């Protein structure tokens, strides 16, 4: 099979779908691997690196003629940069990458009309045998680490306690909102840097994980019996719940120097956890790093992609932290996408469309139609014959761009 890797055109996207070390494994397995010229340069990999690994350097048009095109961003996740690529897609194309199917149904519909087969990696089910294919987790892990470094740099204090001849400096207090993959890594990073770390999550079940990392779990006087989905993720709650949560969290925020927020809901705007009034109650010089900025932000004062100063509080809204350390995030992404591709091949790809859970849950478009139940539901389309609608998920999982 011919497998191609295209260069990412989305502004600020420095990652590449395959690193040279992984290209060599595909070549050894008998595949022809085409690499668009300069596809890996932004991540630190030269054309010569890919050729040495057995890849062939081609232009973008030739890459799209391959049976399978691997990318970091496709469809809705690639924005307007995908418009020209859509004209290159045919019924013989198979696209594998992050496509934002739950956030941009219109782009999915347009891609489906080309006849191409599209697999969206954000939809990999959270089951044990799919863990090595979970791009959201691998990228969120790095985003959580980067968020703390970003916040520590912006903070007018140092994080660790220091005892010197000139006196003792108290450790800074860091609060991590959300204890998913990004949040747990943020907790661990802040702790390693010497901060006094607090963490909050609506799911009481994560308290043990938070405490195992040396952080203090913040418990609020809220009804939490229905805050968790069957898969163990946080659910979207009522306005009354969020209002009370904001009121109680405001008291905690007032004591903190660095706050990292990580709450995201697939296909929906990020929930507001920090209001303008809560920001006004924070100490001057404090820093908020909002990992949900790409979806609007967990802080009411966040501006995506910008740094805002309000009442001497610095609010950072990074929208693609994994791309800032593209060498390592590309390495992790490569492992995810090749493991996924090999699984598809084991299930009959590209000749057959398997009903295996991993294949079924990630397949968005096939034979000119949207075939994913949840995407059809969000797009207002009737379900296909014998395909029951999936329940709307409101899991607090990380987006490809932020956490």
C-alpha positions in Angstrom: 0.0 0.0 0.0 1.1 3.6 -0.7 1.0 5.7 2.5 1.6 9.4 2.2 2.5 12.1 4.8 1.5 15.7 4.0 3.0 18.9 5.2 0.8 20.7 7.8 -0.4 24.1 6.4 -2.5 25.3 9.4 -0.9 28.4 10.9 1.4 27.5 13.9 1.1 23.8 13.3 4.7 22.4 13.4 3.9 18.8 14.0 4.2 16.0 11.4 2.2 12.9 11.2 5.2 10.5 10.9 8.8 10.9 12.1 11.6 9.1 10.2 12.0 6.3 12.8 8.4 5.3 12.2 8.6 5.6 8.4 11.3 2.9 8.4 9.0 0.5 10.2 6.3 0.9 7.5 8.9 0.4 4.8 10.1 -2.8 6.4 6.5 -3.9 6.5 6.4 -3.6 2.7 4.6 -0.3 2.3 5.7 2.5 0.0 5.9 5.7 2.1 5.6 9.1 0.3 6.6 12.2 2.2 5.7 15.7 1.0 8.7 17.8 0.6 9.7 19.7 3.8 6.8 18.0 5.7 9.0 17.4 8.8 11.2 20.5 8.8 9.2 22.4 11.4 9.4 19.4 13.7 13.2 19.1 13.2 13.3 16.3 10.5 14.9 16.9 7.1 14.0 15.5 3.8 17.3 13.6 3.9 16.2 12.0 7.3 13.1 10.6 5.6 15.0 9.4 2.5 17.4 7.6 4.8 14.5 5.9 6.5 13.2 4.7 3.1 10.7 7.4 2.3 10.3 9.0 -1.1 10.0 12.8 -1.3 7.1 14.0 -3.5 5.0 17.1 -4.1 1.5 17.5 -2.4 -0.5 16.4 -5.5 1.4 13.1 -5.7 1.0 12.6 -1.9 -2.8 12.9 -2.2 -2.8 10.2 -4.9 -1.7 7.6 -2.3 -4.2 5.1 -1.0 -3.8 6.4 2.5 -2.9 10.0 3.5 -1.7 10.5 7.1 -1.9 14.0 8.6 -2.1 15.8 11.9 -4.9 18.1 10.9 -7.6 17.3 8.3 -11.0 18.7 7.5 -12.4 21.0 10.2 -9.2 20.8 12.2 -7.2 22.3 9.3 -9.6 25.2 8.8 -9.4 27.1 5.5 -6.0 25.5 4.6 -8.0 22.3 3.8 -10.1 23.9 1.1 -7.6 23.2 -1.7 -6.8 19.8 -0.3 -10.5 18.9 -0.5 -10.2 19.2 -4.3 -7.5 16.6 -4.3 -9.6 14.0 -2.4 -11.3 11.3 -4.4 -13.3 8.1 -3.7 -9.9 6.3 -3.8 -8.6 8.4 -0.9 -8.4 7.4 2.7 -7.5 10.2 5.2 -6.4 9.5 8.7 -5.8 12.4 11.2 -7.6 14.8 13.6 -10.6 16.3 11.8 -12.6 17.9 14.5 -15.8 16.0 13.5 -17.7 17.0 16.6 -16.9 20.7 16.3 -17.2 21.2 12.6 -19.8 19.1 11.0 -20.0 21.3 7.9 -16.4 20.4 7.0 -17.1 16.7 7.5 -20.1 16.9 5.2 -18.0 18.7 2.5 -15.2 16.1 2.9 -17.7 13.2 2.7 -19.0 14.5 -0.6 -15.6 13.8 -2.2 -16.2 10.1 -1.7 -13.1 9.8 0.5 -12.9 7.5 3.5 -12.1 9.5 6.6 -11.0 8.3 10.0 -10.9 10.9 12.8 -8.4 10.1 15.5 -10.2 12.2 18.2 -12.9 9.5 18.2 -10.6 6.6 19.2 -12.7 4.9 22.0 -11.3 5.1 25.5 -10.8 1.3 25.8 -7.7 -0.6 27.0 -6.7 -2.0 23.6 -6.9 1.5 22.0 -4.7 3.3 24.5 -1.7 3.2 22.3 -3.7 4.9 19.5 -5.1 7.7 21.8 -3.8 10.9 20.2 -5.8 13.2 22.6 -4.0 11.7 25.6 -0.5 11.7 24.1 -0.8 15.4 23.1 -2.6 16.5 26.2 0.1 15.0 28.4 2.7 17.4 26.7 0.2 20.3 26.8 -0.1 20.0 30.6 3.6 20.1 31.0 4.0 23.1 28.7 1.2 25.0 30.4 3.0 25.0 33.7 6.3 26.1 32.2 4.4 28.9 30.3 2.7 30.0 33.5 5.9 29.9 35.6 7.7 32.1 33.1 4.9 34.7 33.1 4.6 34.7 37.0 6.5 37.4 38.9 7.4 34.8 41.5 9.4 31.6 41.6 7.6 28.4 42.2 9.8 26.6 44.8 10.5 27.5 48.4 14.1 28.8 48.9 15.9 29.4 52.1 18.9 31.8 51.7 21.0 34.1 53.8 18.7 36.9 52.7 15.7 35.1 54.0 13.1 32.5 53.1 10.9 32.6 50.0 7.6 30.8 50.4 6.6 28.4 47.6 4.1 29.7 45.1 0.6 28.2 45.2 -0.6 26.5 42.0 -4.2 25.4 41.3 -5.0 23.0 38.5 -8.6 22.8 37.4 -9.4 19.5 35.8 -7.6 16.2 36.6 -7.7 14.6 33.2 -4.5 13.7 31.3 -3.4 17.3 30.9 -4.4 18.2 34.4 -2.5 15.4 36.0 0.7 16.2 34.0 0.3 19.9 35.0 0.0 18.8 38.7 3.1 16.6 38.4 5.1 19.4 36.6 4.2 22.1 39.1 5.1 19.8 42.0 8.4 19.0 40.4 9.1 22.7 40.1 8.5 23.1 43.8 5.1 24.7 43.9 2.4 24.0 46.6 -0.2 22.4 44.3 -3.9 22.3 44.7 -6.2 20.5 42.2 -10.0 20.4 41.6 -12.2 18.2 39.5 -15.9 17.6 39.6 -15.3 13.9 39.7 -14.5 12.9 43.3 -13.1 9.6 42.0 -9.9 11.4 40.8 -9.0 12.5 44.3 -6.7 9.5 44.8 -4.8 10.2 41.6 -4.4 13.9 42.5 -3.1 13.0 46.0 -0.7 10.3 44.6 1.1 13.1 42.8 1.6 15.1 46.0 -1.2 17.7 45.4 -4.1 18.6 47.7 -7.5 17.8 46.3 -9.9 20.7 46.7 -13.3 19.6 47.8 -16.3 21.9 47.3 -19.7 21.6 48.9 -21.4 20.4 45.7 -23.6 17.5 44.7 -21.3 15.3 42.7 -23.1 12.0 42.4 -24.1 12.6 38.8 -21.0 14.4 37.6 -19.4 11.4 36.0 -20.1 9.4 32.8 -20.1 5.7 32.5 -16.5 6.0 31.0 -15.3 7.9 34.1 -15.2 11.4 32.6 -16.8 14.6 33.8 -20.2 15.5 32.5 -21.6 18.9 31.4 -23.6 20.2 34.4 -26.5 22.7 34.8 -26.1 26.4 35.0 -27.0 26.3 38.7 -24.2 23.8 39.4 -21.6 26.0 37.6 -22.8 29.1 39.4 -22.3 27.6 42.8 -19.0 26.0 41.7 -17.7 29.4 40.6 -18.7 31.0 43.9 -16.8 28.4 45.9 -13.8 28.2 43.6 -13.5 32.0 43.8 -12.4 31.7 47.4 -9.7 29.2 46.4 -8.5 31.3 43.4 -7.9 34.3 45.7 -5.1 32.4 47.4 -3.4 31.1 44.3 -0.5 32.5 42.2 -0.8 30.2 39.2 -3.9 28.6 37.8 -4.0 26.1 34.9 -7.5 25.2 33.5 -8.0 22.1 31.4 -11.8 21.5 31.0 -13.0 20.7 27.5 -16.2 19.1 26.2 -16.1 17.6 22.7 -18.1 19.5 20.1 -19.1 22.2 22.6 -17.7 25.5 23.9 -15.5 25.1 26.9 -17.4 25.6 30.2 -16.7 28.8 32.1 -15.0 28.0 35.4 -13.5 31.4 36.1 -15.7 34.5 35.7 -14.6 38.1 35.5 -15.6 38.6 39.2 -13.4 35.7 40.2 -10.4 37.2 38.3 -11.0 40.5 40.1 -10.7 38.7 43.4 -7.2 37.2 42.6 -3.9 38.5 43.9 -2.2 41.1 41.6 0.6 39.4 39.5 -1.2 36.1 39.4 -1.3 34.1 36.2 -4.0 32.0 34.5 -3.0 29.6 31.7 -6.2 28.5 29.9 -5.7 25.3 28.0 -9.3 25.4 26.8 -8.7 28.7 24.9 -9.1 27.1 21.5 -12.7 26.3 22.4 -13.4 29.7 23.9 -11.7 29.2 27.2 -12.5 28.2 30.8 -11.9 31.8 31.9 -14.4 34.5 30.9 -11.5 36.9 30.3 -9.5 34.6 27.9 -8.7 35.7 24.4 -7.7 32.7 22.3 -4.1 32.9 21.0 -3.4 36.0 23.1 -2.0 37.2 26.4 -4.4 39.5 28.3 -3.7 41.6 31.4 -6.6 42.5 33.5 -6.2 44.1 37.0 -2.6 43.1 36.9 -3.7 39.4 36.4 -2.0 37.8 33.4 -4.3 35.5 31.4 -2.7 33.3 28.7 -4.8 31.7 26.0 -2.5 29.2 24.1 -4.4 27.4 21.3 -1.8 24.7 20.3 0.8 24.0 22.9 1.7 20.6 21.6 2.9 22.2 18.3 5.4 24.3 20.3 7.5 21.1 21.1 6.8 19.5 17.8 9.8 17.1 17.8 8.5 15.1 20.8 4.8 15.5 20.1 5.3 14.3 16.5 7.1 11.3 17.9 4.2 10.4 20.1 1.6 11.1 17.4 3.5 8.9 15.0 3.3 6.0 17.3 -0.4 6.6 17.8 -1.2 6.9 14.1 0.9 3.9 12.9 -0.6 1.7 15.6 -4.0 2.8 14.5 -3.1 2.2 10.8 -1.8 -1.3 11.5 -5.0 -2.1 13.4 -7.0 -1.0 10.4 -4.9 -3.2 8.1 -5.4 -6.1 10.4 -9.2 -5.5 10.1 -9.0 -5.5 6.2 -8.2 -1.9 5.3 -8.1 -0.6 2.6 -10.3 -3.2 1.0 -12.9 -3.7 3.7 -14.6 -1.5 6.3 -14.6 -3.4 9.6 -17.2 -3.4 12.3 -14.5 -3.7 14.9 -15.2 -1.1 17.7 -12.1 1.0 17.1 -12.6 1.1 13.3 -16.3 1.8 13.6 -16.0 4.5 16.2 -13.4 6.5 14.2 -14.9 6.1 10.7 -16.6 9.4 9.9 -17.2 9.3 6.1 -17.4 6.5 3.6 -18.8 6.1 0.1 -19.9 9.8 -0.1 -21.8 9.9 3.2 -21.3 10.6 6.9 -21.5 7.2 8.6 -20.7 8.1 12.2 -23.8 8.1 14.3 -22.8 10.9 16.6 -21.6 13.2 13.8 -24.9 12.6 11.9 -26.8 13.5 15.1 -24.8 16.7 15.6 -25.4 17.6 11.9 -29.1 17.1 12.2 -29.1 14.1 9.9 -31.3 11.0 10.3 -29.5 7.9 11.4 -28.6 5.3 8.8 -30.5 2.0 8.7 -29.9 -0.2 11.7 -27.6 2.4 13.2 -29.0 3.7 16.6 -27.9 7.2 17.6 -25.1 7.3 20.1 -25.7 9.2 23.3 -24.2 12.6 23.3 -20.9 12.5 25.1 -19.9 15.4 27.3 -16.7 13.9 28.6 -14.0 16.3 29.8 -11.4 15.1 27.4 -8.6 17.1 25.8 -8.8 18.7 22.3 -6.1 18.1 19.7 -5.0 21.7 20.0 -4.8 22.3 23.7 -5.1 19.8 26.5 
